Amino acid sequence: QVQLVESGGGLVQAGGSLRLSCAASGIIAMIKAMGWYRQAPGKERELVAGITRGGVTNYANSVNGRFTISRVNAENTVYLQMNSLKSEDTAVYYCNADLMLGITSWGQGTQVTVSS
């Protein structure tokens, strides 16, 4: 129903910035909310930031004030601006779409590595 493609990951030094992008295609009207999750080695996947169809945002405490989620409806794209990156931000970042009818879509993931 909805396909998600992430981009923008990479290697950055601590204190640096990266911007992740998630392009959605398919039945866009089914999307209720989108978000970014991350999974570090040996850890469970966790919510980083989310944005509803109405534009309401929420953040994990660990990234609040450093990360910003935004979207451009005309591009069907959600962004995650990550500033003041720390080594503990190293993880695979996944884009997520919460759809109608209880359906969830995931992107393939993009690696973010922060060197200290």
C-alpha positions in Angstrom: 0.0 0.0 0.0 2.8 2.4 0.9 6.5 2.1 0.1 9.2 3.9 2.1 12.7 4.7 0.9 15.2 6.2 3.3 18.4 8.1 2.5 20.9 10.3 4.1 22.7 8.1 6.6 26.5 7.9 6.9 29.5 8.4 9.1 29.8 11.7 11.0 32.0 12.9 13.9 30.5 13.5 17.3 28.9 16.9 17.4 28.1 16.9 13.7 24.8 16.8 11.9 23.0 14.6 9.4 19.7 14.8 7.7 17.7 11.7 6.9 15.0 11.6 4.3 12.1 9.2 3.8 10.2 9.3 0.6 6.8 7.7 0.6 5.0 6.3 -2.5 1.8 4.4 -3.1 -1.6 5.2 -1.4 -0.4 8.3 0.5 -4.0 9.0 1.7 -3.7 5.9 3.9 -1.0 7.4 6.0 -2.1 8.6 9.5 1.4 9.3 10.9 5.0 8.8 10.1 8.1 8.4 12.3 11.7 7.4 12.6 12.8 4.5 14.7 16.4 3.2 15.3 18.0 0.0 16.4 21.5 -0.3 17.7 23.3 -3.6 17.9 22.0 -5.8 20.7 19.2 -3.4 21.5 15.5 -3.2 20.7 14.1 -0.9 18.0 13.0 2.4 19.6 11.0 5.4 18.5 13.1 8.4 17.8 10.5 10.9 16.5 7.0 10.9 15.0 4.7 13.3 13.2 1.0 12.9 12.7 -1.0 13.8 9.7 -2.0 17.0 11.5 1.6 17.9 12.1 1.9 17.1 15.8 5.4 15.9 16.7 6.8 13.8 19.5 10.4 12.9 20.4 12.3 10.4 22.5 13.8 12.1 25.6 17.2 11.2 24.4 17.0 13.2 21.2 14.6 16.0 22.3 16.2 19.4 21.5 18.8 17.8 19.1 16.6 16.2 16.4 13.8 17.7 14.4 11.2 15.8 12.4 9.5 17.6 9.6 7.6 16.8 6.4 6.9 18.3 3.0 3.5 17.1 1.9 4.0 18.1 -1.7 7.0 15.8 -1.9 5.5 13.0 0.3 8.7 13.1 2.2 9.6 13.2 5.9 12.9 14.4 7.2 14.9 13.9 10.4 17.4 16.6 11.0 19.9 15.4 13.6 22.2 17.8 15.3 24.8 17.5 18.0 25.2 13.8 17.3 26.6 11.5 19.9 28.2 8.1 19.7 25.1 6.7 21.3 23.0 7.8 18.3 24.8 5.2 16.2 22.2 2.8 14.9 20.2 1.7 11.8 17.4 4.3 11.4 14.1 3.1 9.9 11.3 5.1 8.5 7.8 4.0 9.6 4.3 4.8 8.4 1.3 4.1 10.4 -1.6 3.5 8.0 -5.3 3.1 8.2 -6.7 -0.4 8.9 -3.9 -1.0 11.4 -1.3 -1.5 8.7 2.3 -0.5 9.3 5.0 0.0 6.6 8.8 0.1 7.2 11.6 1.3 5.1 14.8 -0.7 4.5 16.8 1.2 7.0 19.8 3.5 6.8 23.0 3.3 8.9 24.1 6.2 11.0 27.5 6.0 12.6 28.8 8.6 14.9 32.5 8.5 15.7 33.8 9.9 19.0 
